[in-house]
Amino acid sequence: MTNWFLRMPKKISTQPISESPFTDIANVGKSIHPLWDIPVYHGELWPAKQRRGHSLHQISYRACFKPALVKFFLERFSQPGDVIYDPFMGRGTTPLEAALNDRIPWGSDLNPLASHLVTPRLSPPRLEAISVRLKEIDLEGETPLQEDLLTFYHPDTLREISNLRSYLLAKERDHQLDTIDQWIRMVALNRLTGHSPGFFSVYTMPPNQAVSIKSQQKINDRRQQTPPYRNVSVLILKKSRQLLKDCNLEGDTKLNQAATQANFAIADATELSNFPNNSVNLVITSPPFLNIVDYATDNWLRCWFCDLDAHKLNVTTPAKLSNWEDFLSNVLAQLQRILKPGGRIAIEIGEVRKGTLKLEETVAPLGAPNGLRLEAIYINDQIFTKTAHCWGVANQKGGTNTNRIVIFQKEE
Ligand SMILES: C[S@@+](CC[C@H](N)C(=O)[O-])C[C@H]1O[C@@H](n2cnc3c(N)ncnc32)[C@H](O)[C@@H]1O
């Protein structure tokens, strides 16, 4: 496959936009791509105050994108009632934002934790119901502790976590997990490890991507720390209160309605046989970027909590650009089949290798051989805020500094 980016001018010049599709956003530049004769829009497409989105989004997941990105493309390329799909849904930013905007949420991911994270947020329970349920679960009973986990947890905290885990696994085995249990599991998964007293663990970094026991021991030695007691119920309730802050009757009704039409699966994005032909209006997605993130290793503790084998997560993180191109091409072929005629794909890829490799230049030529018309490229310049650091992406150093989105359309 040709590496088009090698033939690109180093910088795409931007001029003030004339016929603007951005009546709501100031200072967006537009240029015409020198190779593909398509518009390239460039600017701060979703300003800082829009980025946070609805409180239900506020769980962390490695390399998740902002709800504002999803909303930007939902508003431009879909209508209420449309089916919106993400084959790499992660924490479920796309399906949740779709549901909050009267669209039908579909999603899949190879990581089985993804649906544990998104499904309960489409049916948010009342805070009182969560509190009552937590009181009903015996978190303090004697139970065998997995000793190595004491590197992260105070013995009493580990006892509470282990009892909660056993309760949830038993209910799951008996097909008795209800929406409140699923909510508690989702919040617990997000409190397992982190850097503040809001998490169950002693200080660790970054949040929600547990380091190995050995690395945590090193962190403990360096910081001369031993895990302090953290009350599991109190922290689950505290995080639930935060997540439910923007919920109200009208919004919950909308979400419940969307939940009845939701379609979530554990699936490899190159084999989406459980999603029918010509069924999706819009895909908004962000694939794994080369070998930046090792999802299987990052998720080992979350997998332990849900009794999943992290090593069985055959999550694709191709290290070589040519392998990544082949992978993306196979994904686009699947998406073309699933899209309705005229439907679109907004595919977000970041800057990798310190900005020297612009993956949109690799992705753009992959559309045509897969029956997709290349329509536009959007480049969002992101001014990092404190929360953007939570995944170890240091401001302007390494990692992803801009969002780069390629738009394809399936021919009518
Ligand atoms: C960049 S993250 C997407 C994050 C998501 N946009 C969000 O907001 O949470 C990429 C996701 O792709 C998943 N993944 C990696 N390889 C996959 C594959 N072959 N098929 C499906 N999902 C895969 C990972 O588990 C991860 O959740």
The ligand as an SDF file (V2000), in Angstrom:
LIG
                    3D

 27 29  0  0  0  0  0  0  0  0999 V2000
   -9.1560    3.9550   20.8440 C   0  0  0  0  0  0  0  0  0  0  0  0
  -10.0740    2.7970   21.7880 S   0  0  0  0  0  0  0  0  0  0  0  0
  -11.6950    3.3360   21.5100 C   0  0  0  0  0  0  0  0  0  0  0  0
  -12.1990    4.1550   22.6500 C   0  0  0  0  0  0  0  0  0  0  0  0
  -13.6130    4.6260   22.4610 C   0  0  0  0  0  0  0  0  0  0  0  0
  -13.7490    5.5320   21.3340 N   0  0  0  0  0  0  0  0  0  0  0  0
  -14.0870    5.3190   23.7440 C   0  0  0  0  0  0  0  0  0  0  0  0
  -14.4600    6.4960   23.6940 O   0  0  0  0  0  0  0  0  0  0  0  0
  -14.0130    4.6920   24.7930 O   0  0  0  0  0  0  0  0  0  0  0  0
   -9.9600    1.3720   20.7890 C   0  0  0  0  0  0  0  0  0  0  0  0
  -10.7850    0.1760   21.2220 C   0  0  0  0  0  0  0  0  0  0  0  0
  -10.6000   -0.8380   20.2440 O   0  0  0  0  0  0  0  0  0  0  0  0
  -10.6990   -2.0970   20.8610 C   0  0  0  0  0  0  0  0  0  0  0  0
  -10.0950   -3.0660   19.9210 N   0  0  0  0  0  0  0  0  0  0  0  0
   -8.7870   -3.2920   19.6530 C   0  0  0  0  0  0  0  0  0  0  0  0
   -8.6740   -4.1830   18.6600 N   0  0  0  0  0  0  0  0  0  0  0  0
   -9.9390   -4.5320   18.2770 C   0  0  0  0  0  0  0  0  0  0  0  0
  -10.4770   -5.3820   17.2780 C   0  0  0  0  0  0  0  0  0  0  0  0
   -9.6970   -6.0970   16.4750 N   0  0  0  0  0  0  0  0  0  0  0  0
  -11.8220   -5.4610   17.1480 N   0  0  0  0  0  0  0  0  0  0  0  0
  -12.6420   -4.7560   17.9670 C   0  0  0  0  0  0  0  0  0  0  0  0
  -12.1770   -3.9440   18.9520 N   0  0  0  0  0  0  0  0  0  0  0  0
  -10.8490   -3.8230   19.0960 C   0  0  0  0  0  0  0  0  0  0  0  0
   -9.9960   -1.9230   22.1880 C   0  0  0  0  0  0  0  0  0  0  0  0
  -10.4470   -2.8890   23.1180 O   0  0  0  0  0  0  0  0  0  0  0  0
  -10.4250   -0.4800   22.5540 C   0  0  0  0  0  0  0  0  0  0  0  0
  -11.5690   -0.5230   23.3610 O   0  0  0  0  0  0  0  0  0  0  0  0
  1  2  1  0
  2  3  1  0
  2 10  1  0
  3  4  1  0
  4  5  1  0
  5  6  1  0
  5  7  1  0
  7  8  2  0
  7  9  1  0
 10 11  1  0
 11 12  1  0
 11 26  1  0
 12 13  1  0
 13 14  1  0
 13 24  1  0
 14 15  1  0
 14 23  1  0
 15 16  2  0
 16 17  1  0
 17 18  1  0
 17 23  2  0
 18 19  1  0
 18 20  2  0
 20 21  1  0
 21 22  2  0
 22 23  1  0
 24 25  1  0
 24 26  1  0
 26 27  1  0
M  CHG  2   2   1   9  -1
M  END
$$$$
